């Protein structure tokens, strides 16, 4: 069946409408393939084989040996790295336009895609990750485009990069803003714990201040971990044992302290900033490090855990496009 429209929808709108037009009762599985001739349809069998294992909800092609000009490959790499940092989808080729998915899952994710004006799959991958769908990729061939691109030209790339960066950030804010605020609140309470214990152990217990500081820092890490476990990340499915999460968070917190000191030194001694300004910048940078590292190593969530509204007996599917 061929679907046409008298109006120009743009790539994201066309892809979204195409996905939503399918009857999931009649077609329980969905395969998507861009029609520009760069993907090889014969690779479908490789994706389908991976999909049938049931280990992923979305199976996508990972384009190998991509031959693109620097003005395209560099922005694409920036977007992929940023998406990996913000959403940790478990795949690298987050813009692939060759995928196999269960139709109900594809439609559930597609309905929420609304910010990306150029690249539907970048936001699709991010939202699929937030929803907990398991994503996997299979290496496939990728050919050079036969003709010149009408959208991704040298002059338009800065505009496209700004738009797609904005889409990723807005998507992150939709799902993670409240969590980040809770994380910052816990961090502030941890600082108060350090100050209070440092004073009590030094002034009241007579313990040397360096020993008191070490005890206070470790106590604040334990305090923060308990709050993150019960409040900040309470909705995340726990994929590790409690002890492993605590050890991972402990290492992250200590690494964050090192980041703070290094940044403080760099801005003060090398950039010649006032030390209080340097410390403010160091706190901001260390906060970002602590949050994303905690998300990546301590509270990752079970990779591919499906949302509770989805049944457990579902097949895998795929993503990507650039």
N, C-alpha and C positions, 0 to 999 in steps of 0.2 A: 504494500500500500504506500502510495506517495502522498505526503502531506504538503500542501502549499499554502502560502499566505500572501495577500496583496500588499502587506506592509513589511518593511524591513524590521526584523526583531533583534538583529545582532546575534553573534554566536551564542552567548549565554542564554538568551531568551529562546532561541531556536532549540538548543539542546534540552533545556528545561521542559519546554512544551512537548518535545518529542518523547521524552521519558514519561511524562505525565499522561500522554495520550494512550499508553498501552494498557490493556486490560490484564491485570495480574492473575485473574482467574483463568484466562485463556492462554496467557504466556507467562508462566511463573518465573522464567529466567530471561535476563536481558543482556544482550551483547551490544556494545557500542564501538564503532570504528569510524574515525574521521575519514572523509572521502577525498583527501588530497593526494592519495597515492603513495604516501610516505611509509605507511605501515603495510606489512605483507599479510594479507588475509590467511595465508597458509599457517601463520603462527597461532591461529585460533585454537588449533588442537592442543598446543602446549598450554595455553591459558585454561582451556576446558579441563584438561587432565589435572591441573593443579586445583581447579575449582571443585572437582569431584572428590578430592580428598576430604573435604569438609573442614579443613583447617583455617579457612578464611572466608569472610563474608563478601569481600571484594577482591578480585584478582585482576591485576593490571599488567600491561606490558611495560617493561623497563627498556627504554630505547638504548641500544648499545652503539658505540662508534658514531655518535651524532656529529655531523659535519655542518656547523652553522657559523656564520661570521661572529666575530667577537662582540659586536654591538648587540647581538641576540643572546649569545651563550652566557655572557657575564651577568646581565640582569636576571636571566633565568636561574643562574646559580645562586644569586643573592636571594631570590624568592624561595628557592628550594631550601636553602640553609635556614632562612627565617621561619619557614613553616615547620621545619624539623625542630627548631628551638621552641616555638610557641605551642606546637600541638603534638609533637613526637608521634607521627602516624605510623612509624615502622616501615615506611617505604621511602625511596629516594626520588623516584621519578614522579613527583606529586602532580604533574600536569599532563600526564599521559592521557591520550584520547582513545585508547584501545583497552576495553575493560569487559569483564563478565561479572554480572551481579544478579542477585535475586531481585525480581521486579519490585516487590514491596519495599525492600530496603532502598533501592535506587530512588524510588518515588518519595520515600520518607525524607531522605537527605536532600533531594533536588528541590523539594518544596521550601526548604529553609535557605537555599542559596539566593542571595539578593543584593550583595554588594559588588561583586566582580563585574565590571563592564566589558571585559575583554576575554578573560580566561575562566570559563565556567569551572574547570576541574581543579583549579588551585583552591578555591573556596570549598568545593565539594569534598575534597580530600580532608580539609581541616574539619569540616562539620561532621564527616563520617567518623573521624578520630574522636571528636568530642562526644559523639553519641555512643562510642564504645564498639563500633563495628571493627571486626578483624580485617586487616588489609594486608595483602601479599602481592608480590610482583614477580614476574618471570622475564628473564632476559630475552629480548627479541631483536630482530633485524630492524633497520630503519634507513630508508632511502632519502636522498636529497630531493627537495621539491623540484618538480619539473619546470614550473614557471615561477615568476617573481611573486612574492607575497604582497597582498593588497593592504594588509594591516600592519604587520611588524616591520616597518621600514625604519631606516636610520633616524629620520626626523621625528617619527612618532614614538620611538622607544622611551625617551624620558617621560613623556606623558603616560604611556602605558605602565611604566614602572611605578610612577607615583600612584596611579589608580589602583594597581594590584597590591602595593604595599598598604595603602589605605584600607583595601578590602580585608586583608589579613588582620590588620590591627583592630578594625571594627568587629570582625568575627571573634577575635580573642576577647575583646571587651564584652561582647554579648555573653560569653560563657565563663570568663575567668576574672572579671573585674572584682566581683564580691569576694572571691577566693583570695585574690591578691591583697585586698583591703584587710581581710581577716589575718592573713600572714603578716602584714605590717603591724597590725595591732598586737599580735602575739610577740613580735620582735620588740616592740616598745615595752611591753610588760616584762620581757626578759632583761632588758636594760635596767629596769627598776629593781629586778631581783638581784642583779649583779651589784648595783650600788648599795642596796640595803644589806646584803650579806657581807660585802666588803667592809662596810662600816662596822657591822655587828661583830664579825670575826676578828677584826683588827682592834677596834676600840674596846670592845667588851670582853672578848676571849683572849686578847693579848697575842694573837697569832701574827707572825710577820706578814706584812701587807702583800708581798708577792705570793706567798702560800695562800693567803686569804683570797687573792684575786683568782688564782687557779681553781680553788674550791668553788668560788662564786660563779665563775664562768661555766664550769661543768654542771653546777646546780641549775643554772639558767638554761642550759641546753636540755637537761632533763625536763624542766618546767615547760619549755617551748615545745618539746616533742609531745608531751602529754596533751597540751592544748591543740597542737596541730592534729594529733590523732583523733581527739574527741570533737574538735570544732572545725578547724580550717579545712581539713581533708576528710571530713566525716562521710561524705557521699561517695568517696572513691573506694572501689572494690580493692581490698588488700590482697596483693599478689605474693607477699613474702611473709615470713614469720615476724612477730613483733620484735624479737631481738635483732633480726637482720635489718629491719627498718630503723631501729634505734641506732645501731652501729653505723648504718649508711648516713643517717641524719647527723650523727656526731661528727663524722668525717667531713660532711658538707659544711657544718657550722665552723669547724676549725679551719677548713680551707677558706671559708668566707672571712674569717678573722685575718688570715694571711693576705687575702686580696685587699682588705681594708688598709692594712699597714703598707703594702706595696704601693697602692694608689696614693695614700697620704704622702709617702716619701717622694714619689714621682712628681706630684703636683707641687709640693712644697720646695723640694731641692732642685728639680729640673725645670719646672714651669714657673718657679718663683712666685707662686701664689701665697697669700696669707694662710697660715696653717689652719685656721678655723674654716676658711673657704675650702681648703683642700680636704679637710675632714668631712665637710658636708658632701662634697662630690664623692668622696670615698664611701660614705654611708650609702648613697644612692646606688653606686655601682655594686657594692657588696650586697645590698638588698636584692638587686636583680640577679646576681650570681646565686645567692642563697635560695631564692624562690625557684628559679628554673632548675638548679641542681637538685633541690629537694624533690621537685616534680619529676625529674628524670631518674633519680637514683633511689629515693626513699618511698615516695608515694606515686608510683608510676601508674597504678591501676593494672588490672590483669589485661594484658594485651589482647584486644579483640573481644573482650567481654561485651556481649550484646546488651542493649538497654532492656530493662526488666519487662517492658511491654512486648518485646519480641519473644517468640517461642524459641526453645533451645534447639529444635530440629530444623535448622536452616542451612542452606547451602552457601558457599562462598561466592564472592563477586569481585570485580576489579575496577581500577581507576587510572586516569592520567590524560593530560593534553598540554600542549605548549603552543 
